[in-house]
Amino acid sequence: MATIPDFLDPGLYTDGVPYQLLDELREQAPVQWVDEPASGSFDGGPGYWLVLSHELVSQVSRTPADFSSSRGTAFLREQRPSDIAVLRRMMLHMDPPDHTKLRKIVNKAFTPMAIRKTLFDSITHHAREVVNTVCEKGSADLLGEIAAEMPLLILAELLGVPAEDRHLLYSWTNALVGIDDPEYGGDPQVFLDAFAQMFAYARAKTAEKRANPTNDVWSTVVNAEVDGERLSDGDLDRFFQLLMIAGNETTRNLIAGGMNMLFTHPDQFDRLRADISLLPTAIEEMLRFNPSVIQFRRTVTRDLEFGGVQMKENDRVVINYAAANRDPAVFADPHTFDIGRDPNPHNSFGDGTHFCLGSNLARLQVRALLTELLTRLPDIAPGGDPERMRSNFINGIKRMPVVFTPSARVVGVDVEEAAAQQDSADVAPAASTPEAAPTHQTPLHIFFGSNFGTAEETAQIIADEAKRRGFAPDLADLDDAANGLSSDGAVIVVTATYNGTPPDNAGVFAQAIESSSFSATGIRYAVFGCGNSEWDKTFQHFPRVVDAGLAAAGGTRIGERGEGDADGDFDESFETWLESLWPALAAAVGLSADDLSATSRTDRFRIEVVSPTRPGPFVESRGAVPMRLTDARGLTRQVGDLNIKTVRHIEFELPAGTTYAAGDHLGVIPHNGPDLVARVVDRFNLDPAAVIVIRADDAESTFLPVGERISLGDLLRDYVELQGIASRRNVEAMLEHTRYPWTRDALSGLLESPEAFRVNVIDRRKSVLDLLEEHPACELPFESYLESLGPLAPRYYSISSSPRSGPGVCSITVGVLAEDARSGSGLTYRGVCSNFLDGKRAGDDVYAFVRDTSTTFRLPADHSVPVIMIGSGTGLAPFRGFLAERAGLAADGAQLGEALVIAGARHPQADLLYADEFREYGRRGIARIEHAFSRVPNTPKVYVQDRVSELAEEILSKVDAGAHVYLCGASAMADGVGDALIAAFANRGGVDVDIAEKWFAELSASPRYHVDVWAAG
């Protein structure tokens, strides 16, 4: 077998990672011995084990007891003993429990929740500004001017140092990680000088942050205590070094390397530009295919057999992430760059104890910056070959020229950040007596297993809530429970899992709970697990182990185990679990509900409710008034695999003085839903809470609140129609703000002909928002977008009640529209008002108004005249009102003419609306009810027009006798009924179709034929 080259020789990576060689070696054996011959200034070394498979790289990472980061450090080459002692003070070169203690200091700053709260806006802002610095030039060094700038700006904010000092951090990082590159660190003195300058800077900042701590990570670190003592200057030097390198070098190379992957895989670049929603999976593939860190080192702590070889204590082990990420045992077509790859269990952020603390932050930075780049500079392309860093550790780039079509700088919407002043009349600071907290003081022992701080943060929330409910909570690491649990009160465990392994502060407990000697007899407990379902194979693994282990050891479970998913709605899952915990906990420890009644979280404030609901801007002009819901219930249910639309019956209490007649409409003032508003603010990168003032030269000509202070969220929610179909003028406006040639061609194609516009915009119901999301390179300003929108119009519903059946109450029947968007976006199209109403429950207020339809859609004034009512689905709504009206007339002694109702539905058990009520009206002789069902299995489809044909003789006889005909439903249904009547008339009289059509035209134009229809879909 040929000699294996030294994979720690930087020269081996001159042209990139040697993947072919790594493949060949992995195929031979997943663990290989590699000699270290002398080379250049390197005197040679004792050799090392090279681990190449995904499974074994992960196993080494997860078992620090066998493979230590501390014993020989994590640096690849052998270190001098004197240097090892110093390096072990850096978290990178520690093992648990020392690593756990130090990592806990900064965990909370890097949880997903903390990043969203403190850095999200900054990241978005910095991404925009980084692109602003180069966008007008037409060319740039992607590494130095873009990829390096983004993480440096965030790093400066994290460390609490001036932004102008970021280039010092950049130069020091280059010198420290590029020691093998002649440009950065070939001279050992440059390396030493960088250390000296960096440490001097760190100590000055330490003194500053200890004297005047601020809200940044470095203030947290320098003022933290471990085992009762602050970190020493030496410890802080190394901590600063770690944060500086980890927060800078790897992220900038992920950005530059990721863009290089797109340049060298143009098919995937085109795919991403066409569908920017693929960016999250594209970033994961960039991490897998081109990891920023090539490899790390561990040291064997004892003689052991591993991966088919015998290792000795103190042997070096090099885990090669690049090889693991191309392992065909885990990744299909591992050498194919596929931005849609999912799942993608790469280990570019490491694994186990040393899993990258800043992984969430790195992903968010890269996503924000690439979104800016690909939408604002969509034709960005290589301007020359990238120049690689000479390194066996960092898969880095030094320079990367790019070219692009120059574009204008982007500035945010002109917003006023100050909150609107509160009218003093709205505040009533009445004194109140503080609510007394329960005082039972039952012990509640809360343990957390956490690496990143999410589980600890969650446990703290439980402790705070428990205190409000009268418990005496205590909070501790899960390892503190390894020696036994207290049986007084109850035990709550909140723990995460990392690739199936326990968190750093739960490893001892994990071993204890597997021991037969561990006892939980008499322990009442509950478990909540934190995890991320993107890692589906190990999702919630350790929480399940804890839950089952406590039960097996004799514990009594007091509530179902909860599961929080960071890839879903973690908060909702947690709050639901927490709400169910308290009654179960009360029962378990012998408390009553009153014992656990919580004090109010808002005791510090006093609020006067001045309005139960937001009225919306068009209330006054429409004469709308608040109407309180008295009933809101579903009318449909799913049967088999039928596609049954949700239909709800909603009743309102009418305000005094509001009246209506059967057949009227109710106008409802709707509000755009939060998902729809979120799409707009995401597309324009806006803050929905920002307060703005709209200025206009012709304020009188617009419905918008010109000159008023209003939040962007309220403006989009209450004023504008966001789902209206785009017009040709809208597309022309988008073209005026589009420079990218591909996007211009696509938009111009929509205007080529009326047919092209109809097929691609009108038939697919594409809004301006749909088009903007489809063409992210369009730079339409938000002001122009706002100008393109019409007012949010009220929606009208046929009233489905009669004032005779309940004065002061009216009802409507609402079909909730939620279907696949015709635009092809993959989103769900939701009707604005129907979904707004679907979210309402009894007791809620809605602004609405009665609208006289100003038509003849009323029952005949002569009650003895026969009537025929034909409708399907929600088209039965007004007929419910008519039947209630007839029932009231009958109760008053009126003589009623015959009534026939043909009611259409898909299935009698699924969506035959008001079936029991209509059946009762039939029993009482108020009307005869006939049905038409179109989706009953094993029977022919029957629509209302088919029933009209079957009952043609009776219907025509009634029409001849002066009957009134009423149709309500989709326009297609009304057309079908008209065709059926024409055919029936022709067949009965044996006349030509044109004569029958003339007869129908006269009937439909008469005051006896009443139609209330809407366009289908």
Phi, psi and omega in degrees: 000138181298153179296135179280126180292160178284112183282002173259005176280115182303331181297339181291344185250018182303320181255018181110181181291132182280075187296323182298317179295319178297321178298314182298318180291317180299322180295326178287312180194142184286344177232126184231143173275134181234127175280159180238082179287158176297145181201120180060235180278356179273126185277358182100162182214179186282352183096174185198162173271131178255118182260127192241341184269153180300315183298315185282327174300317178295320182296319177298316183296329186270353184236073181296340178295330179261330184233099190272141170272340186272321190302315179238010187072172178268356179292147191290311181277161176298139180252154175293143181306322180293327178286326182300319181300324179284317184296330181296351178277353176268138183303328179302330185251031180242156171245162172298147007271350182299317179300318181299315182297317183287321182294329180299334182297319186254356182308311188297332181287345186242011175292153178306321181294318181295319180296318179298321185286320192254336189237348187302311181296321180296317181298314179299316180297313182296321179300317179296317184289326177298316178290326177301327183289341183240344194298332183274350186275329181087353176202159182192165167269107187299326180288302188286322186266341184237296187297321181283327184295319186300302181294333178294319179295318179291320179298317178300321179291319179298317183277351180071034180249157180301142181301328182291345178275358185298331181285338169295314179300322180296313183292321178294319179299315180301318182292324185280320182267346182254032184299333180273356180261123183304326183291324186262314189213024181299329178272117180305331181292326176298319179299312181293321178298321179298317178301311184299315181295318181295315181294321178298318178296316182297319182291325176295318179292327178297313179299319180296316184284335176284326179284321182221077182297144178234181185274068179218168185295320184293324174299321178297314184294311189288340180256001180281158176238140174240121184055038175084001182231147173288158176292146179284168178301319179296317177299318182291326175305312184287327178295316179298318179300315181296311180298323182293315182286312183294329182272003187230297191298310186292323182290318181295326179282333172295318180293308182293315180296322178296316177296323178296323176297320178294320179296322184272358175229072188301331178296322178285329176296315177299320181296319181288320179296328180283336182216086185294345179292348177280358186303317180301314179288331177296320179296319178297323179289325174299318178297317180291311190284334185217067185297141180292324178256124184282315187198159175226172184237146170228169179234133182289133185265347180202161175296131181201160173262130185210128177060030178085007179232158178262118181255151180248155177305136180077004170297144174274143178233125178253119179263119187260104181294324181299317179292317181299324182285352176244023182285116182294345177289342183245324186244122174292138182046061189299337181264012174262126177275107187235106186288352176258009184300127181198123005284167183217077186278051179295164178239036181291341174263013182083196185199157174066221187304319186259025174304138189304120180299326185261022184299318180296320180294318180297314180301316182295319178298312183296318180297316180296316184289318180292328175298314177299313183298310188284338178268328183264332178234061190294339180261020179305136186211161179299139174254009182161178181283141176290150179254120187274151172280142177273102185203143174265000185243308180262128176274076195247164177236139180264320179216147183207089182290137177225156177230157182193164176287125181303146178220162183285154173296152180249131175242154181287168175298141179291102183243153172255114187285338182292143179287150178295145181290141179273129176298126184299338181289342181279350186251131178230090185283061181289143180289146177218156180273126180303140180287132181283133179282149173303151187236021184290334174055040175290131180297140175225112185264113185249121180244143179230143171244114191211135171259314186263353177102349182296313181294322179294318178297319178294318178297323179295322177298317179298317180298317179298316180293321180297321180297319178296335182264014172093359178283165172248086186277149168229149189238134182204161173299149180295330177298335179293345179269000185295330183270006177131157182243147179277137183269358176281138181070229183211168182238132173242131177244125174242118184215151175261181173217143181232104183054035177087354182260159178291154172297167184303323184265023180226002182296319179295318178296321180300319178291320182296318186289340177275351181279143180291343181276349181287132182235136173237022180300131181082001181267126173260126191217161171217152184232135170237128182255138176253136180192189180219117185290353173299331174262073192293331184290331183242008182302124177064020184297306184292320174304324177294320179299314180298313182300311181292323181294318178295321178294316181295332181274007175104003180287160179248118181285127183256002178189157179296144177297133178267153179231115175260132184241112180294341178271359178233217179264084182301312184300317182296317179298317181294313182297321178297315179296316183296321181296324179282341183293317190298312178296323178294321179293318179301314180296323184291325184254010174078034178252158176266170178299322180296327179298332185256005181299123188278146169290154183291138176290345184252025182301334181288344186237156175233125186235134173257124178281116184260345178204131183286344180204152179283126188286330185087158189284342187256011183297311185295316183293334181264353184070026181285150179226156178290128177241128183271133177288130176253344179204139176211110185218156178279147180247349184239164174211158181281136176231119181058221180257021178292145177271094185254122179285141175292129176233134183237142173263124183233125179249144180237146168272121183281137175296157179303134178092352179266124182232165177204170174235152177302129184106346177288170176251155171249122176270132182243133176275111184267175173224139177297142182287160183298325180295321181291317177297320180298324178298320181292310184294328176292319182295324182259004177057052184249160173261114183297340180274349181296140180263129183236165170230124179271129176251142179208143179288328181240068186301331184290340186269003183237151176275351183288155184280071183296134177080000180257151174277127181207145176284151178300322180298315179294322179300312183286330183284323193251338192253325196242148178275109186269344183249012177295146181293133181297146177261170177297324178297324177298317180294319178298321178295321177296321179298324180296340182244029180232123178251338183292122189299321180298317180292321178300317180297318182294316180291320178298326179298332178293334184260005184299324182202159176303324180294318180298318180290320180296313184292319189266343181239301187294307182297332181264005175050046181277128176272172174299322178297317177303315182292322179293322177290327179288332182235076185296343180283346177292133185252037179303122179295154180299324179299319179291321177299316181299320181294335183281350188264143175268173180290150177285106188279153173292155176251145186247138180231138174296130177289131186253033180216174177232140177297342178291332184271349180182090181298141180085004180225139170222160182225158173228162181239116191246119171274119185278115184272115176209105184214165178303130181297133178292344182296341183085011183285345185086356179275169174263127176275124181241126175300132187299306187282321182296323178284329173299314180289328180298334180274359182267150180227168179305133183102341178282156176254145174225136176278126185207170179207148178278135179238116172292123185291351180054032177235182178267016182285069179222156172295150180301144177297328175273105187293345181276354179287133178293151180227148177234123181243125183233122180198164177218153179060223180291352174294349176281352185305306182294334181288331172299318177295319179297318181294322176295323178296315180296322179296321177293321178296317179298320179295334178274000177094008180290146175271118185259141171285167180298149177225135177238129176242126172252110186252124181258146176202171175280314185213138185297333179265357185253305189218030172277098189291140176054037186301315182294320180295315181295322179298319179293321176297322177295318180298324182276358178081014179288327177196156171266131186252123173244151184237157173222119182243128187256355184222037176274124183303142175066018175227155180297151175288127180236122178254169183299326179294331175292321178292326175299317179297318181293327182258022189303315184299316180294317182295314181296323178297318179294321179296318178299329182274008176096015182297150171266139181247133180237131176237135175216128180153202180290150182299328179295323177296315180298320178297320179295320178295318178300316179297320180295320179292320178298314180296320180295318180296318180296317181293319183295317184263355182063037183253166178292158182298323182296328177290318178297320179296323178296317177302314182293323179299319179292320179295313185291337178274351183277164178285009179258356183241113189243129184231131174227095187231167176221160180292136179294141177073000000 
